């Protein structure tokens, strides 16, 4: 079982349930909040946080949150998250 570093939390993404360690600071970003709200509403597994989107979409969200410079076209990402 993998450990999660201090200041991070584990999420499992997509049908393949790929594990990612995410900085807790992401929780305050509006785009990441949308992702968490979708995960909460679709939550089926009680022992882990599963993000119901593709790994590629999740990675785009992470890149957008890390960058936060407004140069991303977030329309497609937001559409998939809604």
N, C-alpha and C positions, 0 to 999 in steps of 0.2 A: 504494500500500500504506500503510495506516494505521500510525502508530507508537503504541507503548504507553508511557504515562508511567512514570517511575521509581517503583517501589513498587507497581506494578500488573502483572497478567498478563492476556493476552487469552484469551477463551474464545469458542466458537461454539456457539450454542444452537438446539436444535430442528432440524426437517427443513429449515427455511429457512437454517440456519447463520448466524443473526444474531450479529454480533460485539459483545462487551461487554468493557470493561476493568474488571477486578475488583481491589480492593486486596489485597495479599498477606496482610494481617492476617486476612482472611476464612478463610484456610486453617486457623486454629486453632479455628474455631467448629464444634461437633459437627454441626450441620445441614448446613453447607457441606462438611464432611468426607464426609458421606453422599453428597452430590451428586458429589464427586470420585471416590469409590469406585465409584459407578455409571458414571461417565464412563470410568474405567479399565477396568472389566469389559466395557464395550460398545465400547471404542475400536476404530475401524476405519480412521481416517485418521491416518497417522503424522506428518503435517506440521503439525497443529494439534490443540488440545484441544477436542473436541466434547462438549457436555453433552446427553445424550439425554432431554430433557424438553421440554415446551412452553415458549415464551418467557414466557407468563403465569406458569407455575409457577416458573421461574427468577427472575422479578421478585418473586414472593412470598417466595422464599427470601432474596433480597437484602434485601428490606424487613425480614424477620424478623431477619436477622443485624445489620442496621444498628440496629434498634430494641432488640433483646435485653431487652425489658422483661417478657416472659412473658405478654403479653396476646393472643398469637396462638393460634389453634386449629391446631396443626401436624399434627393427625391426617391430614388429606387430603394434605398435602404429603409427609409421611413415607410414606404408603401409595403415592403415585405414584413415590417414589424407590426403594422396595423392589421 
